[in-house]
Amino acid sequence: MLLEPRSGLLAAWGNALLAGFVSPDDAADAVVGDDAVHRVEGLPGEPGPVGLTLAFGRLRALGVTGYRVALPAPGHPLGLSGPPDFNARALEAEEAVVASGAPYGLVPEVTAVGPDGDRHVEVVWHCLPVREAPPADVPSLGEAERELAEALRDATEVLSRLDVAASGPVADAALDAYRARAERGRDVLAPGYPPRAARVLQLAERIGLLVSLAYEHGPGGAVSASEMSARVAALRPVERVARRAQVASYNAYVEERERDGLR
């Protein structure tokens, strides 16, 4: 599971820019983060790839009024609305951004460049046409928060029952790093998002981390193939809930804006 997907950063800071909370350069810098460079390819009116600052302006001129996130997985087209070509590319990347107000979506292609010991990450966002339709399986923030409370309890029970090695030095170090990041006051979301969205996203990330640790760090007591299969089957619904909550959090700006527009 993507604990902090690039699509979430682009959508959150793109929405903050549209709302007037940040400048184009600041929004672009926040999205790029520790990566070397981000470019956008396939923008209407642009003959080649452009930087994020220019891309944000071009998308706004094309009518984009907000950005949503999609985090699809096999059998779960979370946040997608079609067409099939866009859905397939988003599924391959495990994430995408879908614009509101104009029929465009962005799918990242991530490449590590350079020799070992001096590698850096370059990202090309492919701008593709999307179908203007409600996104698949995205809950409201309230629904996501209730689901997460149950998922956290379920995850704890599953890990205990299967004796999964979500503890020990590696797991403890990962959890400590997560807590340290939170204590440093890291902005979970960009300016302009409701506090509830940040709270839901933090809990979704924590549950996602626990699930990732359970998958990746040692078999614990699950020593047989059937027990390993039971672990995956038990954790998959928890992971699904966490991804739904991530999408609901990142999409809260657009959902709130559209809800206010209907009043």
N, C-alpha and C positions, 0 to 999 in steps of 0.2 A: 504494500500500500504506500502511496506517495504521501509522506508526512507533510511536506510543504510544496505542493506542485507548482511548477512554473506558471501554469495556467491560472492558478489562484492569485499569484502575485500580479500577473498582467491584468486580470480582471479587477482586482481590488484597487490597484493604483490607477488603472484606466478610469475606473468609476470616480475615484477621488479627483482626478484631473477634470473629468466632465462636470463634476459638482463645484469646481473652482477652489478646492482645498489645497492643491499643489500645482506647481508649474510643470510644463511639459518635460523639461530637463530633469527635474526631481523625480517625476513619475518614471521616466525611462531609467534613471540610475537605480531606483528601488527595484525595478523588475530585473535588471541585469545582475545586480548583487555581486556575487563572487565570480560570475561567468566572465569570459573575455569580451564577448560581444553578442548582441542580439540584432538580427535583421528580419525584415518582413518582405516576403517575396510574393508576387502575384497580385499586388494591390491594383485595382482599376485606376488607369491614368498614369501609372508608373512603369517605365520600360524595364526596370530591374529592381533588385533588392534595395531597400532603404532602411535607415536606422529607425529606432523606435520613436524618437521624438517626431520625426516627419510622418511616420506611420500613424501615430495618434491623431495628428492634425488632419491627415488625409481621410481617415476613417470618420472623423467628426464631420468633415465636409461632405462625405457620402451619406450622412444621415444617422450615423450611429449615436444612440442616446444612452447606451449602457452596455455592460459586458456581463455575461453569465459564464459559469464554469461547467464543463462536463468531465466526469471521471468514469468512463465506461470500463467494463470488464466483460469477459466472455459470458454471454447469456444475460447481461445486465447493461443495457444501453443508457446508463444514468446520465441525464442532462442533454441527451441528443434529440434531434428532431428531424434528421435526414438532410439531404438525400443519402442513398446507400454509399456512394463514393466517399462522402465526407465522414459518414459513420465508420466506415472501414478504416480510414486513415486515423481517425481519432482513437479507435479501438487498438490499433497497432501502437500508437503513442501512449495509450492509457490516459490521455487527457486532451482537452481542447478548450478553446474559448469560443463562445457563440455570441455574436453581437445582437443587441436589441435595437430596433428602429431601422435596420438595414440588413439585407439578407447575406451576411458574410460571417465566416467563421475562421478561426486561426488554429492550426495544428503545428506543434513544435517538432522540429527535427534536431536532435541533440547530437553533437559530434565532439569527441575528445581529440584534440590536435596537439602535436608536439611529441618529443621523445620522452621516454620514461624518466620520471624525476622532474620534468618540466612541462607537464601536460596542462592544457587549459581547455575550457569548454566553450564551444561556439554553438549558438542556437539560431536556426532559421525557422521563422514562423511562416507557414504556407497559408496564404489567404485564399479561401475557397468559397463557392456559393453554398448557402444553407437554405433549408426550407423554413419559412416563417410559420412556426407551429409551437404549441406548448412543449416544453422539454419533458423527456420521459422520466417518470418516477422521482421527481424532486419534491420533498416534503416542505411544509412551512417550517419556520424556525421553532415554533411551539411543538410541532409534531416531532421534529428532530431532537429537541431537548428531552422530551419524554422517552423517546426510543433509546437515547444514549444512556439515560439513567438505568434502564433495564439491561442494556448491552453491557454496561460496566459490571453489573451484578452477575450477568451470565458469563462474562469473560473470566471473572474471578473464580466462579464455580467450575468452569471447564478446565482452567489451568490446574486447579487443585485436584479435580477428579482424575485427570489424565496424568498428573504428576509431571507436567510439562516444565522444562528447564527455562522458565522465564525469570529465573533468579540466578545468583552467582555473580562472579566478577564482571563478565561481559555485560550481562543484563543490568547490573547495578551501575556500571559506568555509563551506559546509555541513558538510564533513567536520571542519573545525576546530571548529565549534560542537558537533558530536557529541562530539569528543574532550574539549573543555573541560567539557562536561556530565558526562562520565564521571570526569574528574579532580577535579571538585568533590565527588565522593563521593555523587552522586545515588543514592538508593535505587532500584535497578532494580525491585525487588519489595518488597512490604510485609513486615513482620516475620513470622517463622514459616515462610518458604519455604526449601527446601533450597538451599545454595550452587550446586549444579549447575543448578537452575532459573534462577537469576540469570545464570549464565555462558551458558547456552543462549539466554536472551532477549537478552542483550547482542549476541551474534553474529548472531542473527536480525535485530535492529534494524539492525546495521551492513550486512548484506547487503541488507535492504530499502531502506536509504538509497542504496546503490550502484545498485540497480535503478531507484529513483525518479529519480535523477540521470540515468541513461542514457535514461529515457523523456522527461525534461522539458527537458534543457538542451542543445539544439543537435543537429543531425543528424550531426556528425562526418563520417566518410567515407561514411555511408549516404545517398547523394544520390538514389537512384532509389526508386520505389515498391516494387520487389521487394526491395531491400536493407532498406528500412524494415520490410517485412513479415517479413523474415528476422530482424531484430533482435527484434521482438515475439515471434516464435515461439521464438527461442532463450532469451529472458529469462523467458518465462512460467513454464517449469518451475522456474527458480531462485526466482522470486517465490512460487510455490506452496509450495516447501519452506520458505521463510522464514516464511510464514504458518502452516504446520503447526507449526513450531517455536515460534512465538509462543503458539499455543493450548496446546501441550504444557507450556510454561513456566507460563503463568497457571493451568492446570488441575492443576499438580503437587500443590498442597495437597490437593485433593479426591482425586486418584488415590492419594496416599500414605496418606491417612486411610482410604480404602476398602480398600486393600491390607492395612494394619495390622489392620483390622477382620476380615479373613478369616483371619488367622493364629491 
